[in-house]
Amino acid sequence: MSKLYCALLVCFMIVLSVSDGQARSFDEIVASGTLRVGTTGDYKPFSFDNQGTYEGFDIAVAQSFADQLGLKLDLVKTTWKTLMADLAADKYDIGMSGITRTIARQKAARFSQGYVMFGKTILVNKDNAARFVSLADVDQKGVRIGVNPGGTNEKFVKANIRNAEVVMFESNLAIPPAVADKKVDVMITDSVEALYYAATDPKLAAPLAGNPFTRAELGYLMPASAERLQDTVDFMMDQMILKGEMAALKTQYLHMTE
């Protein structure tokens, strides 16, 4: 084997290693015939796994995106802990799972326009609604807070809770039933999710949802290099708003009226 051949082989392997994980361009996505959407499947009412079938507001929007582009929708399982790593590894094209727009994520990726405003609040058992009227009431010894690792809920708890006991749950979907059964006292979550559970489970309440602890927006996550994809996503969202489709989905899944 000649030295030149070896050198060329090494260069080829370097190119392969650099390109591995490179985000697909918009043209490559269209040419593939498939739109890959990363979703956690554990965050009602945006994305949840219903016995093997993904449902929720963001799943419906993802299907609309695929239909508008004339592509097949491929839902790719991700987790809050691996959300950014999976995006960087090109495991999906768009993250759609009730993802909060944060500066930390924006530094490594890019977001669509915001589509829901919300804030961090508490979900509690209805019997305990009068017990918690402030964050200070939550951060007390003897209070058990259910948290799913890797997302903004855990980040909020780490930044604000000093005295209460933090109980980790691998699945976000497991926390509301634990609150309903009084296995934990509080779930810190987004106001949209808290209001959804309070509206669908008579055991639960979201007493502070009208005055959340923080203010933020949800958006759809894309690779930092995906400028044309972001432009297209924003365009499709605008089209859905103009046609009333976005409002109809918010009424259906989020119990929100515009």
C-alpha positions as CSV (number, residue, x, y, z in Angstrom):
1,M,0.0,0.0,0.0
2,S,1.6,3.3,-1.1
3,K,2.1,6.3,1.2
4,L,-0.2,8.4,-1.1
5,Y,-3.0,5.8,-0.8
6,C,-2.6,5.7,3.0
7,A,-2.7,9.5,3.1
8,L,-5.8,9.6,1.0
9,L,-7.5,6.9,3.1
10,V,-6.7,8.8,6.3
11,C,-8.2,12.0,4.8
12,F,-11.3,10.1,3.7
13,M,-11.8,8.7,7.2
14,I,-11.4,12.2,8.7
15,V,-14.1,13.6,6.3
16,L,-16.4,10.8,7.3
17,S,-15.9,11.4,11.0
18,V,-16.5,15.1,10.6
19,S,-19.6,14.7,8.5
20,D,-21.0,12.1,11.0
21,G,-23.7,13.9,12.9
22,Q,-23.9,16.8,10.5
23,A,-27.4,18.2,10.4
24,R,-29.3,17.6,7.2
25,S,-29.9,20.6,5.0
26,F,-33.5,21.6,4.1
27,D,-33.0,20.2,0.6
28,E,-31.7,16.9,2.0
29,I,-34.8,16.6,4.3
30,V,-37.1,17.2,1.3
31,A,-35.2,14.8,-0.9
32,S,-35.3,12.1,1.8
33,G,-39.1,12.0,1.8
34,T,-39.2,12.0,5.6
35,L,-39.3,14.7,8.3
36,R,-37.8,13.4,11.5
37,V,-39.2,15.0,14.7
38,G,-37.6,14.4,18.0
39,T,-40.1,14.1,20.9
40,T,-40.0,12.9,24.5
41,G,-43.5,11.4,24.7
42,D,-43.8,12.3,28.4
43,Y,-45.2,15.8,28.5
44,K,-48.9,16.2,28.3
45,P,-50.6,17.9,26.5
46,F,-47.8,18.5,24.0
47,S,-46.3,15.0,23.5
48,F,-47.2,11.8,25.2
49,D,-46.9,8.1,24.4
50,N,-50.4,6.5,24.5
51,Q,-49.6,2.8,24.5
52,G,-47.1,3.1,21.6
53,T,-48.9,5.9,19.8
54,Y,-47.7,9.5,20.2
55,E,-50.4,12.1,20.8
56,G,-50.6,15.7,21.8
57,F,-50.5,19.3,20.5
58,D,-47.0,19.2,19.1
59,I,-47.6,15.8,17.5
60,A,-50.6,17.3,15.6
61,V,-48.5,20.3,14.6
62,A,-45.7,17.9,13.4
63,Q,-48.1,16.0,11.3
64,S,-49.3,19.3,9.8
65,F,-45.7,20.3,9.0
66,A,-45.1,16.9,7.3
67,D,-48.3,17.3,5.3
68,Q,-47.5,20.8,4.2
69,L,-44.0,19.7,3.0
70,G,-45.4,16.5,1.4
71,L,-43.2,14.3,3.6
72,K,-43.7,11.3,5.8
73,L,-43.5,12.0,9.5
74,D,-41.0,10.0,11.5
75,L,-41.3,10.5,15.3
76,V,-37.9,9.9,17.0
77,K,-37.8,9.1,20.7
78,T,-35.6,11.4,22.7
79,T,-35.4,12.4,26.4
80,W,-34.9,15.7,28.2
81,K,-31.4,14.6,29.3
82,T,-30.4,13.7,25.7
83,L,-32.4,16.4,23.8
84,M,-29.5,18.6,22.8
85,A,-27.1,15.7,22.3
86,D,-29.5,13.9,20.0
87,L,-30.0,17.0,17.9
88,A,-26.2,17.5,17.6
89,A,-25.9,13.9,16.5
90,D,-28.5,14.5,13.7
91,K,-31.0,12.0,15.2
92,Y,-33.8,14.3,14.3
93,D,-34.5,17.5,12.3
94,I,-36.9,19.3,14.6
95,G,-37.5,18.9,18.4
96,M,-41.2,19.2,19.2
97,S,-42.1,18.3,22.7
98,G,-43.2,21.4,24.6
99,I,-39.6,22.7,24.6
100,T,-38.8,25.9,26.4
101,R,-36.9,28.6,24.5
102,T,-33.8,29.3,26.6
103,I,-30.6,31.2,25.9
104,A,-28.6,28.1,26.8
105,R,-30.3,26.1,24.1
106,Q,-30.2,29.0,21.7
107,K,-26.4,29.1,22.0
108,A,-26.2,25.6,20.7
109,A,-29.1,25.5,18.4
110,R,-32.0,27.7,17.1
111,F,-35.7,28.0,17.7
112,S,-38.8,28.8,15.8
113,Q,-41.1,31.6,16.8
114,G,-42.8,31.1,20.2
115,Y,-46.2,29.5,20.1
116,V,-47.3,29.3,23.8
117,M,-46.4,31.7,26.7
118,F,-46.3,30.1,30.1
119,G,-44.5,30.1,33.5
120,K,-43.3,27.7,36.1
121,T,-45.9,26.9,38.7
122,I,-47.1,24.1,41.0
123,L,-49.4,21.1,40.5
124,V,-50.7,19.7,43.8
125,N,-53.3,17.4,45.2
126,K,-56.6,19.3,45.5
127,D,-56.7,18.6,49.2
128,N,-53.4,20.6,49.6
129,A,-54.4,23.6,47.4
130,A,-54.8,26.0,50.3
131,R,-51.5,24.8,51.8
132,F,-49.3,26.2,49.1
133,V,-49.9,29.9,48.3
134,S,-46.2,30.8,47.4
135,L,-42.9,29.3,46.5
136,A,-41.8,29.8,50.1
137,D,-44.6,27.4,51.2
138,V,-43.2,24.8,48.7
139,D,-39.6,25.1,49.9
140,Q,-40.2,23.7,53.4
141,K,-38.8,20.7,55.1
142,G,-41.2,17.8,54.9
143,V,-42.4,18.9,51.4
144,R,-41.7,16.3,48.7
145,I,-41.3,17.7,45.1
146,G,-41.4,15.4,42.1
147,V,-39.0,16.2,39.3
148,N,-38.0,14.7,36.0
149,P,-34.3,15.1,35.2
150,G,-32.8,17.0,32.4
151,G,-35.3,19.7,31.6
152,T,-36.2,23.2,32.8
153,N,-38.3,21.9,35.6
154,E,-35.2,20.4,37.2
155,K,-33.2,23.5,36.5
156,F,-35.8,25.7,38.3
157,V,-35.9,23.3,41.3
158,K,-32.1,23.3,41.6
159,A,-32.0,27.1,41.5
160,N,-34.9,27.8,43.9
161,I,-35.4,24.9,46.3
162,R,-33.1,24.6,49.3
163,N,-35.2,22.8,52.0
164,A,-37.8,20.6,50.5
165,E,-37.0,17.0,49.5
166,V,-36.6,16.4,45.7
167,V,-37.8,13.1,44.4
168,M,-36.6,12.1,41.0
169,F,-38.8,10.4,38.4
170,E,-37.4,9.0,35.2
171,S,-40.7,9.7,33.4
172,N,-42.4,13.1,33.6
173,L,-45.8,11.3,33.1
174,A,-45.3,9.5,36.4
175,I,-45.3,12.6,38.5
176,P,-48.9,13.9,38.2
177,P,-50.3,10.4,39.3
178,A,-47.9,10.5,42.2
179,V,-49.2,13.9,43.2
180,A,-52.8,12.7,42.9
181,D,-52.0,9.7,45.2
182,K,-50.0,11.9,47.6
183,K,-46.8,10.0,47.1
184,V,-45.2,13.5,46.5
185,D,-46.7,16.8,47.5
186,V,-45.8,19.1,44.6
187,M,-44.8,19.0,40.9
188,I,-43.0,22.0,39.6
189,T,-44.0,22.3,35.9
190,D,-45.1,24.7,33.2
191,S,-48.5,26.4,33.8
192,V,-49.9,24.9,30.6
193,E,-49.2,21.4,31.8
194,A,-50.4,22.1,35.3
195,L,-53.7,23.6,34.0
196,Y,-54.2,20.6,31.7
197,Y,-53.8,18.1,34.6
198,A,-56.0,20.1,36.9
199,A,-58.7,20.2,34.2
200,T,-58.6,16.5,33.5
201,D,-58.0,15.0,37.0
202,P,-60.4,15.9,39.8
203,K,-57.7,15.0,42.4
204,L,-55.4,17.7,41.1
205,A,-55.2,21.5,41.3
206,A,-53.0,24.3,40.0
207,P,-53.7,27.1,42.5
208,L,-50.9,29.5,41.4
209,A,-51.1,29.0,37.6
210,G,-52.6,32.5,37.1
211,N,-49.4,34.1,38.7
212,P,-46.5,31.8,37.7
213,F,-43.0,32.1,39.2
214,T,-41.4,32.8,35.7
215,R,-42.3,33.8,32.2
216,A,-41.2,32.0,29.1
217,E,-42.2,30.7,25.7
218,L,-42.3,27.3,24.0
219,G,-40.7,26.9,20.5
220,Y,-39.6,24.2,18.1
221,L,-35.9,23.3,18.3
222,M,-33.6,23.0,15.2
223,P,-29.8,22.7,14.5
224,A,-27.8,26.0,14.6
225,S,-27.1,25.6,10.9
226,A,-30.8,25.1,9.9
227,E,-31.6,28.7,8.8
228,R,-33.8,27.7,5.8
229,L,-35.6,25.0,7.9
230,Q,-36.3,27.6,10.6
231,D,-37.7,30.0,8.0
232,T,-39.9,27.3,6.6
233,V,-41.2,26.2,10.0
234,D,-42.0,29.8,10.9
235,F,-43.8,30.2,7.6
236,M,-45.8,27.0,8.1
237,M,-46.8,28.2,11.6
238,D,-47.9,31.5,10.2
239,Q,-50.0,29.6,7.6
240,M,-51.6,27.5,10.4
241,I,-52.4,30.7,12.3
242,L,-54.0,32.4,9.3
243,K,-56.2,29.4,8.5
244,G,-57.3,28.9,12.2
245,E,-55.6,25.5,12.5
246,M,-53.3,26.6,15.3
247,A,-56.2,28.0,17.3
248,A,-58.3,24.9,16.8
249,L,-55.4,22.7,18.0
250,K,-54.9,24.9,21.1
251,T,-58.6,24.5,21.9
252,Q,-58.5,20.8,21.4
253,Y,-55.3,19.9,23.3
254,L,-54.5,22.9,25.5
255,H,-58.0,24.0,26.5
256,M,-56.9,27.5,25.4
257,T,-58.9,30.0,23.4
258,E,-57.4,32.9,21.5
